[in-house]
Amino acid sequence: MMYKFPENLYSDIRIEDVFETRIVITNGTLDEMKEKSYTGAFIRVFDGQKWYYSATSDIEGIQKELNDLAQMAVQNEAIDDDPVVRQFEVNKGDFCEFTGENDIRKVPVEEKKALLVKYTDQIRERDCITSLRSHYVDNKKTKRFYSSKGADLIYDFQTTGIRLSYDLKDGEKIFNERYECASDQFKDLSGREGELNAEFEKAVDFLKNAREVRQGKHTVIFSPLAAGVFAHESFGHKSESDFMVGDETMKKEWVIGKKVGAELLSIIDDGNPTGSGHITFDDEGTKAEKTYLIRDGILAGRLHSASSAAALEEHVTGNARAKDFEFEPIVRMTTTYIEKGNETLEELVSGVDDGILVETIKHGSGMTTFTIAPSLAYAIKDGKISHPVKCSVVSGNVFETLNEIDGVSDSVGLHSFILGGCGKMEQYPLPVGFGGPYVRVNNLNVQ
């Protein structure tokens, strides 16, 4: 390790080497094609009372930044016994996964462009299309983390993906939908022609044949995509423990062991699965782990940084994450998903006389009340999936909804959005993953 850490203080250094590609095609015309690389570092010092931060792109000046921060802090001979400092793990080693031919940087930008053009041309001249915007993006980060406690890490992660967003028109009817595929390997994006065609035909059928939904209370089956966004928005943010620090009312309301949902419901956050929520270590050098937020309907855990874990007298979970090197780590989700159950989708549908299946969504939000804006949705009649229906919003009270879940399918799908991400305070967008099985929920408001 090349840095000299100041005595009687805790300090750490996070260095990020970043590579990004972005290609955009609008209605067949190339709008943007660029690659960029940069390196930056975030340095911080803690004296037991205050944190002192600095961010720099001058890698040669890291030691000076560290020394300057130490000059502002107050030396503390008992710093190693501080509750926050005791939470920090001391991990060491090289944990880089995306090297050699798996490194997205090794794929020529022209090859990335050619793949995007291929998918664009596949549907660009199809009936009903009025506008088509195509994106290819990738991102690779290699992080080095050093701390005064002895952490000495190098690790990496990468994502790559394609999104085709299309506007459709048939007479007076209009509809917009998108096709998206993502992975941590470029090779996984190839061979998706059949999948793209099937998704596009489904959107055209929806455009031509969707009927207005009957408004009111419905049983709703969420797809893995919709279930994942529901879990992220409705409960994931409530599990980010920094909102509880210093709030005695919240601590009493969110006591571990409290029943918060149906017995067949379990929600997990885990940085280990591949996808846009994958991290090997968080930005405090804590190893990613699987954390049950709800287990069999019972509040089982929450997400932590070292500071929040110390404040609530719990343990770090590997969820201290920063948007990039310019920001301090705060408590954030990684990949949040609902655990699988033991029914098939057909069994879930067969138990619904009159309901809705939400397959894709435009967006979702929520804390006390959640809302999901469906894109593709279908009526369920007499235990069978029927015609497409137009829904503007599905909503409900979070805790009531968690207790209204009465069916969970037997396989889990995990998803990544390649554009955008999760926002919290000024740190947007942060890549996250989400998913789940098909989930059946009673008594939701549908409009």
N, C-alpha and C positions, 0 to 999 in steps of 0.2 A: 504494500500500500504506500502511496506516494505522499500522503498528507500528514501533517503534524497537528494533532488535535489539542486545543487548549486544555490546561488542567483545571480540575474542579468545576467543570461544566459538562453538560451533555451536548454533543453536536453530531450532525450527520450531513452527508453530501449525496445528492442524487444527480447523476449525469445521464442525459438522454441523447442518444444518436437517432435521428429521425429521418426516414425516407418516405416520400409520398408521391403517388401518381394520380392525376385527374385528367380524364378525357370526357368531353361532352359533345354530343351530336344532336342538333335540333333539326327535325324534318329533313334528315339526310345531309345536312351541312355541318362540317366540323367546326365547332365554336371554340374549343379549347383542348390543348394537349400539352401537358407539362409534367415534368418531374422536378422535385426539389429535395434537397438534403440540408439538414442543419443540426447543430449540436448546442445544447444549453445545459445549465446546471442550476439546481436549487440548493441553497446552503442555509442551515438553520442552527441556532444555538439556544439552549434552554438552561436557565439557572435555578429552576425550581419555582420561580414566581412568574417569569415572563419568557415568551419566545421572541427571538430576533431572527428575521428572515432576510434573505437576499437572493435574487435571481440574476444570472449573467449568461451571456453568450461568449464571454472571454474565458475560455477554459484554462488558459495559462494564468489567469488571475484569481483562481478559486482560493488558493491559500491566503491571499491578501484579503479577500472577502471574508473568509473565516476568521482571520485575525481581527479585522475591523469589527465584526459582530461581537467577538469575545471582549473587545474593549468596552462595549456598551453594557455588557452583562455584569452581574455581581458574582464573584467567585463563591462557590458553595462546596465546602469540603465534604458535606454529606450528600452530594448530588446522586451518588449511586444508590442511596436508600430512598430517594424520592419515589413516591408511588407510580408516577408516570414513567420514570426511567426504568423502574423494575419491570414494566410491561414490555419493554422492547426486546425482541428476540435477537439472538446473535447467530445469524446464518452466514455460511461461507460457501463459496464454490462457483463453478461455471455451470449454469443451467440453460444455456442457449439451445433452443430447439430448432430454429429455422436457419440452418446453415447449408452450404453446398447447393445442390440443385433445388432444395426446398426454399431457398432464399428468394423472395419476390423481386429483389433487386437484380437478380440474374436473368429475368425474363425481359427481352427487348421491348421497348415501348411500342414499336411497330406491331409486334405480336399481340400486345394488349389491344391496340387499336383495331387490328384485323378481326379479333374475336367480337368486339363491340359492333363493328360494321356488319359482320355476319348476322348477328341477332337482329340488328336494326333493319337490315334489308329483308329479313324473313317476314316481317309484318308491315313494313312501311307502306306498301301499296295495297294493303288489304281493304276490303269494303268497310265502310263506317268510320275509318280513321280520319280525323281532321287535324290532329297534331300529335307528334311523337318526339319525346325528348329522352335521350339515352345517356346514361352515365356509366363509366368505369372508374372505380377508385381503388386504391390500395394504400396501405400504411404499414410500415414496419418500425418498431422502436426497439432499440437495444439499450438497456438501462444498467448502469453501474451504481452500486450503493455501498457507502462506507460509513461507519459510525465510530464514535469514541468508545463504545462498548466492545468493538472488535468485529462488527459485521463487515463482510468483504464479499460482495455478490456481483455477478453479471448474469443477466437473463434477458430474454427477448420475447416478443409476440408480434404477430402480423395478421392482417385481415385483407381480403380482396373480394371484390364483388361487382355485380352489374345490376343496374336498375333501368327498366324501360317503363316510362310513364306515358300513357296514351289517352287522348280525348276521343270519344266516340260520339257519332251523331246518326240518328235514323229519323228522318222527318223532323218533328218537333222534339223528339226525345234526345237527351244528352246523358252521357255517363263518362266518368273518368276512373281509370283503374291503373294498376302497375303490376309488373312482373319483376321479381327480385330474387337473386341467388347470391349466396355469400359463402365463403370458406376461409380457411387459413392457408390454402394451397391453390395456386393458379390453375393447376391441372383439373381441379374439381369443377371449374366453371365451364368446361367443354362438354359437348354431348347433351346439351339441354334443349335441343330443338323441339323434340316431342313434348316436353314439359311446357315450354313457352307456347307452343301452338295450342295445347289443351287449355291453358290458362286464358289465352286470348279468346278462344272460341267460347269459353264460359262467360267472359265479359260481354261479348256480342250478344249472346243469348239473354243475359241479364238486361242489356240495353233494350232489346226488342220485346221482352216478355214479362218484365217485372211489373208487379201490381203494387198498389199502395197497401201498406200493412194495416191491419186492424189495430187501432191504438188501444192501449190499456195494459193490464197486467197479463204477463205471459210467462210460461216456462221457456227458458232460453238455454240452448246448448251452445257453448263457446267452443270454437276450434282451438287447437293448441296455440296458434298465434294470438287469438283473442283472449284466451285464458291466461297466457303469459303477460300480455299487456295489463289485464285486470289485476293479476298478482303484483306486478310491478307498481302500478299506480295506486291501487287501493290499499295494499298492505306493505309493500316493500319500503316505501318512504317512511311509513310509521315505524319501521324496524331500524331505521338509521338513528342510533341512540343519542347522537349529540343534541337532538331536540329535547331530550329529557333532562339534560344536565342542569341542575339548579332549579328544576320545576318539581316540587314535592307532590303536587296534584297529579301530574303525569306519572310519576313514579308509582303512586298508589293505584292509578288506573291501569298501568301496564305491568302489573306484577307477574313475574314468571310463575306458571302453573295455573293461570286463569283460563277458563274455558272461553274461547273466542270464535269457535266455528264448529261445523258439523264434524262428527267423529271420523268420517272418511277423508277429511281434508288435512293435507300436510303441505306446507310451503317451505322451500329450501332456497338458500343463496349459496352459490359455490363458484369460486373462480377457476376451478380446475377443468371443466368441460371446454372443448374447443369452441371457437366462435368469438364474437366481438366482446364478450364479457370475460374472456380468458386472461388470467394473470397467474404467473408462477409465484410471485411475491407482490405484496402491496408496496406503496411508496414510502413505507416506514421499515421495509425489510422483513415484514411478517409473512410467513408462508400462507398461501391461500388454503382455505379449508372449507369443508361442507358444514353449513350451519343451518339447523332446523329453526325456522322462525315460528312455525306452527307445526305441531306433531300430533296427529290424531285429534285435531280440534283444540288442542291446548297450547297456549303461548309458551314456547319452548326456548326462545333465545332472541338475541338482537345483534345488530352489526356494530362493530367497534373499531375505533382507532385506539392508540395507547392512552390518549387523554380521556376519552369517554369511558374506556374500560376502567381506568383508575378512579374516575369520579363516581362510577356506579358500582365499584368493587366487583367487577366481573373480569373477563379475559378477552384479550385481543382475538379478532376473528379473521384478520387479513382484508379489511375493508377500508383502510386509509388510502384514498386515491386522489390524485390531482389530475386536472385536465391536461396539463403539460408542465414543462419545467418552470413556467412563470408563476405557478400557484402552489400554495401549501396543501398538503394532504388533508382532506376532510372525510367524514364517513359517507361512503357511497356503496351502492349495490355493485355486484359483478354480473353473474348469471342467476336470475331469480326465476324459479319455476314451481309449478304445482306437481307433486309426486303422483305417479300413476296409481290407478285403482285396479279393479278386477273385472270390469265389464267391457264388452266390445262396443263400438260405436252403434252398431245395429241394435244392441240391447238397450242402449240409452235412448235411441230414437223410438224404439217400439213402445217405450213407456210414456210417450207423449201423445195425447189426443189432439191437442191444438197448441202449437208453439212455434218457435223460431230457431233456426240454426244460423249462427253468425260465423261466416267463414273467413272473410277478410275485413279489415277495418281501415278507416281513414286516420283516426287518432283516438287517444284516450286520456283521461285525467281523473284526479280524485284524491281526496283524503278522507273526510267524513262521509261525503257522498261521492260516488264514482260515476263517470259517464263514459260510454264508449260509442263512437260514431261508426256504425257498420258501413262497409262498402258492399261486398257480396253477402247477401243473406237469403234464406229460403224458409218458406212456410213448412211446418210439419203438421200433417193431417192424418189422424187415425194411425199413428205409429209409423208413418212413412214420410220421407222427404218429398215435398211437392214443388210448387212453382216458386220462382224468385220473387222476393218482396223488397220494396223500398222502405228502409227505416232511416230516420234521421238520427235517433239517439236511443240507446239503452242505458238505463240508470237505476240506481238503488242506493240505499244506505249501506255502508260497508259492512258493519257488524251484522245487520239483519241478513245481508246477502251471504256472508260467510256461513251463516247457520241455515240458509235455504238450499245449500248444495246437497243434492241427494243422489248423484251419480258421477263416477269418474272412470274414464276408460283405461284400458290396460297397456297403453304405450304412450311414451312422451316424445314430443317433437320440440326441439330447441331452435330458436330463430335469432337472426341478427338483422338489424337495419344498417345498410351501408352508408346512408346519409343521415346526418343529424345524430341524435343520441339523447342521453338523459341530462336534464338541467337541474342545478341546485346552486342557489345564490348566484354568483357571477360566473360559475364554472360550467359553461355549456359550449359544445356538446361533449359528453363523456361517453365512450362506447360501452354498451352493456348488452347482455344477452337475456333472453326471456323465453318462456315456453310452458309446456305442460301437456296433459292429455286433453281429450274432449271432456268438458265439465258441464253437467246439467244443473241448472239453478231455477228454482221456482219463484214466482211472484215478482218479476222484474218489470219496471215501467218501460214500455216500448212506445215510441212515437214515430 
